C-alpha cells in the first residue's frame, strides 16, 4: 500500500532506557516501519548517560541512522515524571520539522502496539471538524485506547499526533499538582490541559470530583444494568468527555466511530472467560483492563454493551460550547455526592475536607497537619491518599503536602491501631520525595524482624539516596551509614 499521508512522519522515542531488551525491540519495530516507508526519521530523546550506560549501544544506534537527543532531566521531574516526559519531547521536537506528524513511543511497554498504527501512518491522522474553538486539535490524535468514564484519559504509551497540536500538550505549569491532585493520572495530564483551559465546566469537574472513584461508581452502575437515569450533571460531564474524544481522538481499533455513535455501546462489562490482552502479531492490538479501575474503553472486543444509556449519547451529540460553559449548582453537587456514595461506598464525591487539606498544605502546613491528624484518628483509606497526592514536589525543608503528611504521621498516637496509619502517612510522604520520611522508614525497617523488612529498608535507603542527590547532598553521609548497616550481618 503506497503512503498518502500529506506530511512527513517522525517517530520519537522518549524516556530513560529502563529495560534494554524492550528498548531494542521497540527500536527494531520503528526501523521496520522506516524501511516500509511509513515513517521518515527516528529520534531517541533521553537523559545524559542513559545510552553510554550500555556498552556499544551508541554506535549501534548511529549505524541504524537514529537521531540522538540527550539532555539533563528537569530539576522538578514531576509526579509520574510528567515534566521529564514533556522535556524529552520538547527537546526532540527541536529537530523535527515544524509541520509533521509525530509518532510518540515509549522506550518500553510499547513495541507490541507499533504496527496497530499502520493504516494511520499510511493515510495520516484525519482532520478534525473545527474542534480548535474549544481547545481541540487540527488533526485527530491516534491512540490505542481511551476511557469513557474517566474524562480525557487517553493511553500515552504510543500515539500519533500533528506536531503543532503536540506543542499544545507540552506544559510545565502547576495546575494538576496544586489543584487536581491524585486524580490527575499521567494519561490525563498529557491530554486534558487544552480542554480544561477552554471549559469552565471541565475545570470545575477536575478540581472538585474524585474522578477515579466516580469512574468506578459509573462502572458499578453500568454493571447493574443502568436501570435508572443518570443525574443531569454526570450525564453532561460524561457526555462532554465522550464528545471531546469523538471530535479529537481515534483509536487504532477501528476507523472513526462517530457516524455510528451509540451511547449504549459505551459502558460494557467483560465476557466470561476473557483472559487479558490480545497481542497476536499482525492483528490490531488493544489493551483491556479487566479490573476496569479507569472505566471501559471504546469498541473493546470481548465486551457486552449494556442498555439504557441513550441520555449520554444525547448529551454527547449536544452543543459542545454549551456543555463547556455549563455552570454547577449546589443541587448538582448533591447529585454527584448521592450517586457516588450509592455506587461506590466509601469513596464519595471529593469532600471539602480532603480538598481543603490538600490546598491548605500549600500555604498553611499547620492547618494541613491538623486536618491530616483527624484523618489519622478516623482511619486512612487508599481513596483518600489518592486525593491527597497532588504531586507537589518539595525541595528539602520546603512546605507542601509531603511536609504535612510527615508531621501528621509524627502526631499519630503510638498505639497498635494507629501504627499502620503512621506508616501509611510516612510512605505517602516518602513517595512524594520527602527525604526525612524515607530515612525514618529506612531506619524503622532496618530495626525490624519481620520477613521482608530488610528488603523494604533497602528500598527506602535507595529512595532517600535518589532524593538526596537532587535536593540535599549533605544527607548522603547519613545514607551511607544506613548502607553500612544494610551490609552488616
FENKA-V676809 format. One record per pair of residues at least 24 apart in sequence whose C-alpha atoms are under 7 Angstrom apart, sorted by the first residue. I is the first residue (numbers start at 0). J is the second residue. If there is no record, write none. Layout:
# FENKA-V676809
{{I	J} {I	J}}
This chain:
# FENKA-V676809
{{2	37} {2	121} {2	122} {3	121} {3	122} {4	120} {4	121} {4	122} {4	123} {5	123} {6	99} {6	100} {7	39} {7	99} {7	100} {8	38} {8	39} {8	99} {8	100} {8	101} {8	102} {9	38} {9	39} {9	40} {9	41} {9	95} {9	100} {9	101} {9	102} {10	38} {10	40} {10	41} {10	42} {10	101} {10	102} {10	103} {11	41} {11	42} {11	43} {11	91} {11	101} {11	102} {11	103} {11	104} {12	42} {12	43} {12	44} {12	103} {12	104} {12	105} {12	106} {13	43} {13	44} {13	45} {13	84} {13	87} {13	88} {13	104} {13	105} {13	106} {14	44} {14	45} {14	84} {14	87} {14	105} {14	106} {15	45} {15	46} {15	49} {16	49} {16	106} {18	107} {21	107} {22	106} {22	107} {24	110} {25	106} {25	109} {25	110} {28	110} {28	113} {37	120} {37	121} {41	65} {41	66} {42	66} {42	67} {42	91} {43	67} {43	68} {44	68} {44	69} {44	87} {44	88} {44	91} {45	69} {45	70} {45	87} {46	70} {46	71} {46	72} {47	71} {75	392} {77	390} {77	392} {78	390} {79	185} {81	185} {82	171} {85	169} {97	162} {98	162} {98	163} {99	161} {99	162} {100	159} {100	160} {100	161} {100	162} {101	159} {101	160} {101	161} {101	162} {102	158} {102	159} {102	160} {103	157} {103	158} {103	159} {104	156} {104	157} {104	158} {105	156} {105	157} {109	156} {109	157} {111	278} {112	284} {115	251} {115	283} {115	284} {116	251} {127	246} {127	247} {130	246} {133	194} {133	197} {133	320} {134	193} {134	194} {134	197} {135	193} {135	194} {135	247} {136	164} {136	247} {137	164} {139	247} {139	248} {139	249} {140	247} {140	248} {140	249} {141	248} {141	249} {141	250} {141	251} {142	249} {142	250} {142	251} {143	250} {143	251} {143	252} {143	285} {144	250} {144	296} {145	296} {145	297} {146	293} {146	294} {146	295} {146	296} {146	297} {147	241} {147	265} {147	294} {147	295} {147	296} {147	297} {148	214} {148	217} {148	237} {148	293} {148	294} {148	295} {149	210} {149	211} {149	214} {149	293} {149	294} {150	240} {151	187} {151	190} {151	191} {151	240} {151	244} {152	186} {152	187} {153	186} {153	187} {153	190} {154	186} {155	186} {167	193} {168	192} {168	193} {175	389} {176	389} {176	390} {176	391} {177	389} {177	391} {178	206} {179	205} {179	206} {179	389} {180	386} {180	387} {180	388} {180	389} {180	390} {181	385} {181	386} {181	387} {181	388} {181	389} {182	209} {182	210} {182	211} {182	385} {182	386} {198	323} {198	324} {199	323} {199	324} {200	323} {200	324} {200	325} {200	326} {201	323} {207	349} {208	348} {208	349} {209	348} {209	349} {211	293} {212	346} {213	339} {214	293} {214	294} {215	292} {215	293} {215	294} {215	343} {216	339} {216	342} {216	343} {218	294} {219	342} {220	342} {221	266} {221	305} {222	268} {224	305} {224	306} {225	306} {225	307} {226	307} {230	334} {232	331} {233	335} {234	310} {234	311} {234	314} {235	314} {235	322} {237	311} {238	311} {238	312} {238	314} {238	315} {239	314} {239	315} {239	319} {239	322} {241	315} {242	315} {242	316} {252	283} {252	285} {261	312} {262	308} {262	309} {262	311} {262	312} {263	304} {263	305} {263	306} {263	307} {263	308} {263	309} {264	304} {264	305} {265	297} {266	295} {266	304} {266	305} {267	295} {267	302} {267	303} {267	304} {267	305} {268	302} {268	303} {269	301} {269	302} {269	303} {270	301} {270	302} {270	303} {273	301} {346	382} {353	386} {353	387} {357	387} {357	400} {360	399} {360	400} {360	403} {361	398} {361	399} {364	398} {364	399} {364	403} {367	403} {368	403} {368	404} {368	406} {368	407} {371	404} {371	407} {372	407} {372	410} {372	411} {375	411} {375	420} {378	420} {379	420} {390	431} {392	431} {392	432} {394	470} {395	470} {395	471} {401	428} {401	431} {401	433} {404	428} {405	436} {432	466} {434	463} {434	466} {434	467} {437	462} {437	463} {438	463}}
